[in-house]
Amino acid sequence: MTFFILGSHPEISIAEIKTVIKARDSSLSFRMTSKNGCNILLVENLDENLGELQERLAGTIKIGRVIGEMDAWNTTEATALIASVASEAAGKNKIEFGLSAYGIKLDLSEIGKEVKKQVKQTGRPVRYVSSREPQLSSVIVKENHLLESGGEFVFLVSADKIFIGQTETVQDYKAWSKRDYGRPARDPKSGMLPPKLARMMINLSGKDPEKITLLDPFVGSGTILMEAALLGCKKLIGSDISEKAIHDAKKNWNWLSNLSALSALPPISFHTSPAQKIDELVTEEIDVIVTETYLGRPKSKSLSEMEFNQIKKELMEIYEPSFVTIKKLLKKDGVMVIAVPAFKVGNEYKRLNLESFFKKIGFNVSQTFLYHRENQIVAREIFVLT
């Protein structure tokens, strides 16, 4: 059994995982467990390279394999299993291991001491890596090289079982941070799509990146195109009504192409055009459209009902002709994954209710999600359209 430790938006993370791995194997069995705020997906009989899968996914923090299970907690059984596995670690002589508990309260310090005591009996030096939190972050796992040494062992609880797992791979926090905060052209005023969300949106299309031409008609600073390039998309097209946006997108693209770790990027073209006229410049059929629309002017506080209705009217005047034109470019089996704003009205997020419009112009609404961070005034509603 394989476990996935999910990110801040587990509903989107699960959809991303299922879309990516079900495209290759539709017979898989999925089991979700959520206890005490910890969200974990368990998948049986998954035959995948977990390192490559972690690199593909954006909404998953850790992936590993279950190495044991218990009907009820048994300290002796758990420590013996972990000590046995950690003692067999290859590589350097010194064994370094850590523990994380998801959905179950345990005295990890005492468990760590007992595992350390048992491992010491092998004659190898041993170090227990701990944290103030019950779960080790990907930073701690990476910086202490646990995956190349004794390992990180996790305790996972479901409705009827306690699983013991061993982490095989964690999210590359440095690479994600670099593409988010290290790119040269960032414009907080116009709203910046997080690279992780951009990657999840591309994956939600369900298409093999290496076989598709992808269009982003509201390209902004080019985040979606950058993530699409890293996924190996065959061809990319970016368009925006703003000359500044196109300038920023090109600047970020050149920065990405100069990163030494990357091989050649796919062919790309940029156009300065309103979305409702993009068909005058793009004549080829598109496999996938992934985009974040204009979110409206920045907001510093929640809206009144009247303000929301006014913003909705202004946005729909842009959206309706744009989506009609964009749809014309899609192949019959094409997919569009789009992020539109949802606004905080009072204490709740109010959506634009675009489902009926999308259906009217010939789309099927496959999935919808709400993405937001704490205290955000403008959230993102994600639609997967076929």
RABELZI-V647792 format. One record per residue. N is the residue number from 1. BURIAL is 1 if it has 9 or more other C-alpha atoms within 8 Angstrom, else 0. D_FIRST is the distance of its C-alpha to the first C-alpha in Angstrom with 2 decimals. Layout:
# RABELZI-V647792
n=N burial=BURIAL d_first=D_FIRST
n=N burial=BURIAL d_first=D_FIRST
This chain:
# RABELZI-V647792
n=1 burial=1 d_first=0.00
n=2 burial=1 d_first=3.80
n=3 burial=1 d_first=6.69
n=4 burial=1 d_first=10.19
n=5 burial=1 d_first=13.29
n=6 burial=1 d_first=15.88
n=7 burial=1 d_first=19.56
n=8 burial=0 d_first=22.75
n=9 burial=1 d_first=22.50
n=10 burial=1 d_first=19.07
n=11 burial=0 d_first=20.37
n=12 burial=1 d_first=21.26
n=13 burial=1 d_first=18.14
n=14 burial=1 d_first=15.97
n=15 burial=1 d_first=18.59
n=16 burial=1 d_first=18.55
n=17 burial=1 d_first=14.83
n=18 burial=0 d_first=15.10
n=19 burial=1 d_first=18.41
n=20 burial=1 d_first=17.45
n=21 burial=1 d_first=14.38
n=22 burial=1 d_first=15.75
n=23 burial=0 d_first=18.90
n=24 burial=0 d_first=17.30
n=25 burial=0 d_first=15.07
n=26 burial=0 d_first=16.12
n=27 burial=0 d_first=14.06
n=28 burial=1 d_first=10.75
n=29 burial=0 d_first=9.79
n=30 burial=0 d_first=9.93
n=31 burial=0 d_first=10.28
n=32 burial=0 d_first=12.60
n=33 burial=1 d_first=13.54
n=34 burial=1 d_first=16.87
n=35 burial=1 d_first=18.70
n=36 burial=0 d_first=21.80
n=37 burial=0 d_first=21.62
n=38 burial=0 d_first=18.13
n=39 burial=1 d_first=16.10
n=40 burial=1 d_first=12.34
n=41 burial=1 d_first=10.23
n=42 burial=1 d_first=6.68
n=43 burial=1 d_first=5.73
n=44 burial=1 d_first=4.55
n=45 burial=0 d_first=6.14
n=46 burial=0 d_first=7.11
n=47 burial=0 d_first=9.77
n=48 burial=0 d_first=11.54
n=49 burial=0 d_first=13.53
n=50 burial=1 d_first=12.17
n=51 burial=0 d_first=15.73
n=52 burial=0 d_first=17.31
n=53 burial=1 d_first=15.09
n=54 burial=1 d_first=15.99
n=55 burial=1 d_first=19.56
n=56 burial=0 d_first=19.62
n=57 burial=1 d_first=18.39
n=58 burial=1 d_first=20.81
n=59 burial=1 d_first=19.35
n=60 burial=1 d_first=16.30
n=61 burial=1 d_first=17.12
n=62 burial=1 d_first=14.15
n=63 burial=1 d_first=10.83
n=64 burial=1 d_first=8.67
n=65 burial=1 d_first=5.86
n=66 burial=1 d_first=5.42
n=67 burial=0 d_first=8.27
n=68 burial=0 d_first=9.72
n=69 burial=1 d_first=10.57
n=70 burial=1 d_first=14.10
n=71 burial=0 d_first=16.13
n=72 burial=0 d_first=18.62
n=73 burial=0 d_first=19.22
n=74 burial=0 d_first=20.48
n=75 burial=0 d_first=21.78
n=76 burial=0 d_first=22.63
n=77 burial=0 d_first=19.27
n=78 burial=1 d_first=17.48
n=79 burial=1 d_first=20.15
n=80 burial=1 d_first=20.29
n=81 burial=1 d_first=16.63
n=82 burial=1 d_first=16.96
n=83 burial=1 d_first=20.41
n=84 burial=1 d_first=19.42
n=85 burial=1 d_first=16.79
n=86 burial=1 d_first=19.22
n=87 burial=1 d_first=22.10
n=88 burial=0 d_first=20.78
n=89 burial=1 d_first=20.63
n=90 burial=0 d_first=22.70
n=91 burial=0 d_first=25.21
n=92 burial=0 d_first=27.82
n=93 burial=0 d_first=28.97
n=94 burial=1 d_first=28.49
n=95 burial=1 d_first=25.12
n=96 burial=1 d_first=24.30
n=97 burial=1 d_first=21.35
n=98 burial=1 d_first=20.62
n=99 burial=1 d_first=18.90
n=100 burial=1 d_first=17.84
n=101 burial=1 d_first=17.50
n=102 burial=1 d_first=16.33
n=103 burial=1 d_first=17.87
n=104 burial=1 d_first=19.12
n=105 burial=0 d_first=22.42
n=106 burial=0 d_first=22.52
n=107 burial=0 d_first=25.19
n=108 burial=1 d_first=23.31
n=109 burial=0 d_first=26.62
n=110 burial=0 d_first=27.03
n=111 burial=1 d_first=23.49
n=112 burial=1 d_first=24.04
n=113 burial=1 d_first=27.40
n=114 burial=1 d_first=26.16
n=115 burial=1 d_first=23.44
n=116 burial=1 d_first=26.18
n=117 burial=0 d_first=28.58
n=118 burial=1 d_first=26.39
n=119 burial=1 d_first=25.61
n=120 burial=1 d_first=29.36
n=121 burial=0 d_first=30.08
n=122 burial=0 d_first=28.82
n=123 burial=0 d_first=31.73
n=124 burial=1 d_first=29.87
n=125 burial=0 d_first=30.67
n=126 burial=1 d_first=28.01
n=127 burial=1 d_first=27.77
n=128 burial=1 d_first=25.76
n=129 burial=1 d_first=25.35
n=130 burial=0 d_first=25.63
n=131 burial=0 d_first=26.37
n=132 burial=0 d_first=28.41
n=133 burial=0 d_first=25.53
n=134 burial=1 d_first=22.51
n=135 burial=1 d_first=20.27
n=136 burial=1 d_first=21.06
n=137 burial=0 d_first=21.97
n=138 burial=1 d_first=21.01
n=139 burial=0 d_first=24.67
n=140 burial=0 d_first=24.48
n=141 burial=1 d_first=21.40
n=142 burial=1 d_first=23.19
n=143 burial=0 d_first=26.66
n=144 burial=0 d_first=25.81
n=145 burial=0 d_first=23.90
n=146 burial=1 d_first=21.08
n=147 burial=1 d_first=18.61
n=148 burial=0 d_first=21.32
n=149 burial=1 d_first=22.02
n=150 burial=1 d_first=20.38
n=151 burial=1 d_first=17.60
n=152 burial=1 d_first=16.54
n=153 burial=1 d_first=14.55
n=154 burial=1 d_first=13.47
n=155 burial=1 d_first=13.70
n=156 burial=1 d_first=12.11
n=157 burial=1 d_first=13.65
n=158 burial=1 d_first=13.15
n=159 burial=0 d_first=15.93
n=160 burial=0 d_first=15.42
n=161 burial=1 d_first=12.97
n=162 burial=1 d_first=12.95
n=163 burial=1 d_first=9.82
n=164 burial=1 d_first=10.67
n=165 burial=1 d_first=9.08
n=166 burial=1 d_first=10.95
n=167 burial=1 d_first=12.11
n=168 burial=1 d_first=12.68
n=169 burial=1 d_first=14.94
n=170 burial=1 d_first=17.12
n=171 burial=1 d_first=19.56
n=172 burial=0 d_first=22.88
n=173 burial=0 d_first=25.14
n=174 burial=0 d_first=28.25
n=175 burial=0 d_first=28.01
n=176 burial=1 d_first=27.46
n=177 burial=1 d_first=30.31
n=178 burial=1 d_first=32.56
n=179 burial=1 d_first=32.28
n=180 burial=1 d_first=32.88
n=181 burial=0 d_first=35.65
n=182 burial=0 d_first=36.80
n=183 burial=1 d_first=37.89
n=184 burial=0 d_first=41.69
n=185 burial=1 d_first=42.29
n=186 burial=1 d_first=40.93
n=187 burial=0 d_first=42.72
n=188 burial=0 d_first=41.63
n=189 burial=0 d_first=44.48
n=190 burial=0 d_first=43.18
n=191 burial=0 d_first=39.59
n=192 burial=1 d_first=36.85
n=193 burial=0 d_first=33.57
n=194 burial=0 d_first=30.80
n=195 burial=1 d_first=29.20
n=196 burial=1 d_first=25.67
n=197 burial=1 d_first=26.79
n=198 burial=1 d_first=28.55
n=199 burial=1 d_first=25.45
n=200 burial=1 d_first=23.43
n=201 burial=1 d_first=26.39
n=202 burial=1 d_first=26.49
n=203 burial=1 d_first=22.82
n=204 burial=1 d_first=23.42
n=205 burial=1 d_first=25.99
n=206 burial=1 d_first=23.37
n=207 burial=0 d_first=25.63
n=208 burial=0 d_first=25.11
n=209 burial=1 d_first=26.99
n=210 burial=0 d_first=28.61
n=211 burial=0 d_first=30.37
n=212 burial=1 d_first=31.83
n=213 burial=1 d_first=34.94
n=214 burial=1 d_first=34.23
n=215 burial=1 d_first=36.96
n=216 burial=1 d_first=37.23
n=217 burial=1 d_first=40.58
n=218 burial=1 d_first=40.55
n=219 burial=1 d_first=39.53
n=220 burial=1 d_first=40.62
n=221 burial=1 d_first=39.84
n=222 burial=1 d_first=37.49
n=223 burial=1 d_first=34.06
n=224 burial=1 d_first=32.43
n=225 burial=1 d_first=34.13
n=226 burial=1 d_first=33.00
n=227 burial=1 d_first=29.30
n=228 burial=1 d_first=29.82
n=229 burial=1 d_first=31.47
n=230 burial=0 d_first=28.61
n=231 burial=1 d_first=26.27
n=232 burial=1 d_first=28.78
n=233 burial=1 d_first=30.59
n=234 burial=1 d_first=33.39
n=235 burial=1 d_first=36.20
n=236 burial=1 d_first=36.78
n=237 burial=1 d_first=39.59
n=238 burial=1 d_first=40.45
n=239 burial=1 d_first=43.28
n=240 burial=1 d_first=44.79
n=241 burial=1 d_first=48.16
n=242 burial=0 d_first=48.46
n=243 burial=0 d_first=49.92
n=244 burial=0 d_first=48.56
n=245 burial=1 d_first=45.01
n=246 burial=1 d_first=45.43
n=247 burial=0 d_first=46.93
n=248 burial=1 d_first=44.00
n=249 burial=1 d_first=41.44
n=250 burial=1 d_first=43.29
n=251 burial=1 d_first=43.58
n=252 burial=1 d_first=39.84
n=253 burial=1 d_first=39.19
n=254 burial=0 d_first=41.57
n=255 burial=1 d_first=39.92
n=256 burial=0 d_first=36.49
n=257 burial=1 d_first=38.06
n=258 burial=0 d_first=39.53
n=259 burial=0 d_first=36.34
n=260 burial=0 d_first=36.31
n=261 burial=0 d_first=32.56
n=262 burial=0 d_first=32.76
n=263 burial=0 d_first=33.85
n=264 burial=0 d_first=36.23
n=265 burial=1 d_first=35.60
n=266 burial=1 d_first=35.98
n=267 burial=0 d_first=39.40
n=268 burial=0 d_first=40.20
n=269 burial=0 d_first=43.16
n=270 burial=1 d_first=44.34
n=271 burial=1 d_first=46.77
n=272 burial=1 d_first=48.76
n=273 burial=1 d_first=48.99
n=274 burial=1 d_first=48.43
n=275 burial=1 d_first=45.42
n=276 burial=1 d_first=47.76
n=277 burial=1 d_first=49.55
n=278 burial=1 d_first=46.73
n=279 burial=1 d_first=47.32
n=280 burial=0 d_first=50.64
n=281 burial=0 d_first=48.93
n=282 burial=0 d_first=45.69
n=283 burial=0 d_first=46.58
n=284 burial=0 d_first=43.43
n=285 burial=0 d_first=40.72
n=286 burial=1 d_first=37.59
n=287 burial=1 d_first=33.99
n=288 burial=1 d_first=32.50
n=289 burial=1 d_first=34.28
n=290 burial=1 d_first=32.51
n=291 burial=1 d_first=34.84
n=292 burial=1 d_first=35.73
n=293 burial=1 d_first=39.12
n=294 burial=0 d_first=41.98
n=295 burial=1 d_first=41.06
n=296 burial=0 d_first=44.67
n=297 burial=0 d_first=46.62
n=298 burial=0 d_first=44.95
n=299 burial=0 d_first=45.01
n=300 burial=0 d_first=45.52
n=301 burial=0 d_first=45.40
n=302 burial=1 d_first=44.22
n=303 burial=1 d_first=46.32
n=304 burial=0 d_first=48.73
n=305 burial=0 d_first=48.42
n=306 burial=0 d_first=51.41
n=307 burial=0 d_first=49.95
n=308 burial=1 d_first=46.69
n=309 burial=0 d_first=48.64
n=310 burial=0 d_first=50.74
n=311 burial=1 d_first=47.80
n=312 burial=1 d_first=46.12
n=313 burial=0 d_first=49.38
n=314 burial=0 d_first=49.64
n=315 burial=1 d_first=46.10
n=316 burial=0 d_first=46.34
n=317 burial=0 d_first=49.48
n=318 burial=0 d_first=47.37
n=319 burial=0 d_first=44.21
n=320 burial=0 d_first=45.72
n=321 burial=1 d_first=47.68
n=322 burial=1 d_first=44.97
n=323 burial=1 d_first=42.19
n=324 burial=1 d_first=44.57
n=325 burial=1 d_first=45.37
n=326 burial=1 d_first=41.84
n=327 burial=0 d_first=40.64
n=328 burial=0 d_first=43.32
n=329 burial=1 d_first=41.67
n=330 burial=1 d_first=38.29
n=331 burial=0 d_first=37.63
n=332 burial=0 d_first=37.17
n=333 burial=0 d_first=33.42
n=334 burial=1 d_first=33.33
n=335 burial=1 d_first=31.33
n=336 burial=1 d_first=32.63
n=337 burial=1 d_first=30.59
n=338 burial=1 d_first=33.10
n=339 burial=1 d_first=33.43
n=340 burial=1 d_first=36.47
n=341 burial=1 d_first=37.69
n=342 burial=1 d_first=37.43
n=343 burial=1 d_first=40.01
n=344 burial=1 d_first=40.18
n=345 burial=1 d_first=42.97
n=346 burial=0 d_first=43.62
n=347 burial=0 d_first=40.30
n=348 burial=0 d_first=38.20
n=349 burial=1 d_first=37.15
n=350 burial=0 d_first=39.18
n=351 burial=0 d_first=38.01
n=352 burial=0 d_first=40.35
n=353 burial=0 d_first=39.32
n=354 burial=0 d_first=39.13
n=355 burial=0 d_first=37.28
n=356 burial=0 d_first=40.56
n=357 burial=0 d_first=41.98
n=358 burial=1 d_first=38.99
n=359 burial=1 d_first=39.23
n=360 burial=0 d_first=42.99
n=361 burial=0 d_first=42.75
n=362 burial=0 d_first=40.30
n=363 burial=1 d_first=36.77
n=364 burial=0 d_first=33.90
n=365 burial=1 d_first=32.07
n=366 burial=0 d_first=28.40
n=367 burial=0 d_first=26.86
n=368 burial=1 d_first=28.44
n=369 burial=1 d_first=27.32
n=370 burial=0 d_first=29.31
n=371 burial=1 d_first=28.87
n=372 burial=0 d_first=30.97
n=373 burial=0 d_first=31.30
n=374 burial=0 d_first=32.97
n=375 burial=0 d_first=36.70
n=376 burial=0 d_first=36.67
n=377 burial=1 d_first=39.57
n=378 burial=1 d_first=38.36
n=379 burial=1 d_first=34.77
n=380 burial=1 d_first=33.22
n=381 burial=1 d_first=32.39
n=382 burial=1 d_first=30.12
n=383 burial=1 d_first=30.78
n=384 burial=1 d_first=28.96
n=385 burial=1 d_first=31.76
n=386 burial=1 d_first=32.06
